[in-house]
Amino acid sequence: MASVWIPSLLRDLTGGISELDVPGQTIREVIDSLDERFPGMRDRLCDQERIRPNIAVVVDGLRSQHGMRERVNADSEVHFVPAISGG
């Protein structure tokens, strides 16, 4: 199972959990697994069938170029990184 790091903005859904092991072979499957365990996660990460534009997905240190289709290995690290804005 992949290690998934939950950003602080989403920890209200996980009860404060910041890292957990999640099954899935693609980002879509990982998000589905997260949403099954923590309802509402999919809505916060996705806009219909795409990753929200203000969220970057990083798998094993590389920003995903394939969105929901990005492959995930059993030993992968997955980070959902919210965009930082300001002036």
N, C-alpha and C positions, 0 to 999 in steps of 0.2 A: 504494500500500500504506500502511496505517496505521502510525504509529509507536507501538510498544508499549513501555511502561516496566515493567520487571520489578522487583518489590520484592525487597529483600535476602533475605527468607525463602525466595524461590523460585530464587535465583541458583545454588544448588547443582545445579539441573537444567539450567541454561543455560551451565554452565562459567564463571560470573562475568559473563556478558553482562548489562548493565543496560538496554539499549535496542536494539531491532531493528525493522526493517520487516517487517510480516506481512500477507499477503493475506487478504481476507475482507470481506464486505459487512454482516455481523452479528457480534455478539460470539460467537455459536456458531461461526461460520466461522473467526473469529480464534483461538478456543480450539482448534478442530480443527487448524488450521495449526500452532499452537504445539506441540500434542501430537504431531503428525507429526514435527516437527523435534526436539522434546525430550520423549520418552516419559515419562509420569507427570505432565505438566503439568495435563492434564484432571482427573486424580484429586485434585490439590491445590487446584484452583480450583472444582471442581463436586462436587455431591452428586447423583448420578444425572443428571438433566436440568436442574438448577438451579444457579445460582451458590451456593456455600456461604454460609451466613448471616454468617460472620465475614469475608467479603470484599465490599468495595464496588467497583463498576465505575464509573469516571469516564471519560466520553467528551467530549473538547473542553471540559473544565473543569466539566461538569455530571454529577452523580451519576445513573447510569442508573436509570430507573423501569421499564424493560422487560426487564431481565435478559438472557437469551440472545437475545432478539429485537431488542435495541437495534441500530439501524442505525449503520454505520460508513462514513465516506467515505474516499476514497483519501488525503486529507490530514489525517485525524483523528489526535488523540493519545489513546491509551487507557492508563489506569492501573488496575492491580489493587491495591487498597489494603486490606491486612489490618487488622482491627479492633485497636485498642489497648486493653488492659485493665489494670487494676491498682487499687491502692488508695491 
